[in-house]
């Protein structure tokens, strides 16, 4: 399998961490949606990453759909999302909040990057900051120990862990450890795992300058 995208994307990274957790061999083509736009769009008409090229040649897009396929391949006993029940719903809800936060982080980051300060929509900025803060507060309330739900890592942990590392990379001021102690502990717990260590963004995985 070939994973398309850079690890500075929390969506690409959560797929990579999941692949590593399942010990599913893959190679990576770190295409950029900016520097390699035509190549990425040939794989995904929406010009988004990740994409996963299967051994059959089929290409899957959208991290949620890719994770669903990987869980199916891993089987219900190993899957990071249970096949049914209350735990499945709780994990999916936590993932929905976490990916929503990631989307707002990305949107706000690029709003600030590609617009001069006086051209940034402060109404939109205020709304996005509120969405991020309320999302983090919700996850903090729901977070258990050592993992989000119980003693076993789930896809909630993978998704939240990748979201938090991205937040600390792009906007660390929005994630003070004293305000979110349970999420901070979860983030540190995730980043000590081999799956996360193997999928950290490299120095060359960056976004374009504002110019």
N, C-alpha and C positions, 0 to 999 in steps of 0.2 A: 504494500500500500504506500501511497505517496500523500503526505499531508502538505497542503499548500497554505503558506502564510507565515507571518513573523510572530515570535513569542511575546512581543510587546502588546499583542492583542489578547485580552483575557478570553476571548472566544476561541482563538486558535490554541491558546495554551491549555484550556480545559480539555480539549480534545486530545492534545498530546499527552497530558498527564494521565488521562483515562487509558489511552493506548499503552502507555508505559506500565500502568497499574495492572492491566490485563496481560502484560507480556506479549502483546501483539506486535510483531516486527513491522517497522515502517521506516521509510526515508522521508526527508523533508525537502521541499523546494520553497525557500523563504521569499516568495514573490511579494512585492509591495503593491498595494492598491494605487500608489502614486507613481513609483518608478517603473512598475511593470503593468500598468493599467490594461493594456491590450491583451496581455497573456492571461491576466486574472479574469477579465471579462469574457474571454473565450471559454473559461471554465464555469463562470457564474455570471449570467447576464446582468445581475444587480451590482456587479463590481464590488463584491464583498468576500471576505475570508472568514472562516476557513472553507476549504474544499478538500475532500478526501477522494483520491482516485483509487478505486478498488483493483484487485488483481485481475478482475474480469474486464477492466477498462471502463466500467461504469463510474461516473463521478457523482458524489453526494455533496450537497451544499447545505448550509445552515448548521451551526454547531448542535442545536437541539436534535435535528433529524439524524445527524451523524452519531451522536451519543445513543440514540434509540437503536440504531443499527448495531453499534458496538455491544450494547447490553444484550441484544438478541444473540449475537455471536458468542458472547461470554456464557450465556445460559442463566436461568433464574437463580441458581445457587450462588453464582459469583457476581451477578449484576449489581451495580452501584445504585440502581433504582429498583426497588421491589416491584414485582409484577402487579400487585394489587394491595388494597387495604389502607388503613389510616396512615401508616408510615410512608407509603408511596405518596399519598396526598400531601403530607407535611413536607416531604423532600421536594416535590414539584413546586409547592408554593414558595419555599425558601429559594429555589432556583429562579423562579419567576421574579421575585423581588431583587435577587442578586444581579440577574442579567439586565433587569430594568435600570438598576444603579449604574452598571457598566455602560449601558447605552447613553445615559445622561452624562457620565464622565467624559465619554468620547465626544459627544455633541458640544459640551461646554469647553473642552480642551481645544477643539478645532474652531469654535466661535472666537475664542481668545487668540488663537494662533494666527488665523487668517484675516482678522479685522484689527485695525488700529483701535486703541483704547477708547477713543471718543466715538467709534463706530459700532462698538459692541452694544447689542440690545440688552440694556440693564434689566428690563422687565423679564426677558427670557432668561437671563443669567440668574436673577433672583429666584425664578420659578425652578430652574434646574438645581440650584443649590439647596432649595427647600426639599425637592424630591430626593436628592441624595441623602440629606440629613435625616429625613423621616424614614427612608428605607433602611439606613444604617441603624437607627434607633429601634426599628421593628426587629431587625435581625439580632441586635444585641439583647433584646428582651427574650427572644425565642431560643437563643444559643445555649446549648448545654456544654458539658465537659467530659472527657477531653475532645469529643467530637460534637457536632451540632446537635445530633439526636441522642446517640448513646455511645457505647464503647467501640463501635465499628465505623470506619470511614464510609461515607456515602457520597453520592454525586452532589449533595448539598454542600459538603465540605470542599470538594474539588472546585465547584463553581464559585463559592464564596471566597475560598482561598485565592483563586486566580483574580477575582474581582478586587480583593483587598491589595494584592501585590501591585496591580495596575493602578489603583488609587494612590498607593504610596509612591509609585513611580511618577505619576503625573501631577497629583495634587495632595501631597502629604499633609498640608495644613488642614485638610478636611477630615483627617483621621487621627486625632490626638489619642494616645493610648489611655490616658486617664478618663476620657469620655466613653470609650468603648473597650473596657478591660477584657470582657469575654471574647469579643471579636479579635482583639489584639492577641490574646493567648491562642486562639484558634489559628490565626495567621502564622504565628511562630511555629505552632505544632505542625501545620501543613508544610512549611518551608524546610523542615528537617527531614521530610520523607524523600526517599530516593527518587520517586516519580516527579516530585516538584523540582528537586535539585537538577535533574537531567533536562528539565524543560524551562530553564531560566533564559530570559532574553539575552542575546549577546550584545556587545557594544556596537556592532554594525547594524543592529535592528532598531532603526530610528524612524522618526517622521521627518518630512521635509521642513526646511526653514520657512519662516513666514514670508520671506522675499520671493 
